[in-house]
């Protein structure tokens, strides 16, 4: 089961991106900008967890390592 993190810094479009840790994603945020989301069976669970924790933020999956959860 993959482990997921979210970037605490928003992108220029306002999205906070969820990344799969250990995926060697070239867009993985620096360690000091990562917030742990924990182990999830897919990025969908990780995005749901992030939306529960930060309901007023825009949450999106990384296009490169969480493509099935990428919406914008």
CORDAGI-V7137 format. One record per helix or strand. SS is the DSSP state (alpha for helix, beta for strand). FROM is the first residue (numbers start at 1). LEN is the number of residues. If there is no record, write none. Layout:
SS/FROM/LEN  SS/FROM/LEN
This chain:
beta/2/6  beta/15/7  alpha/31/3  beta/34/7  alpha/43/11  beta/58/4  alpha/67/3
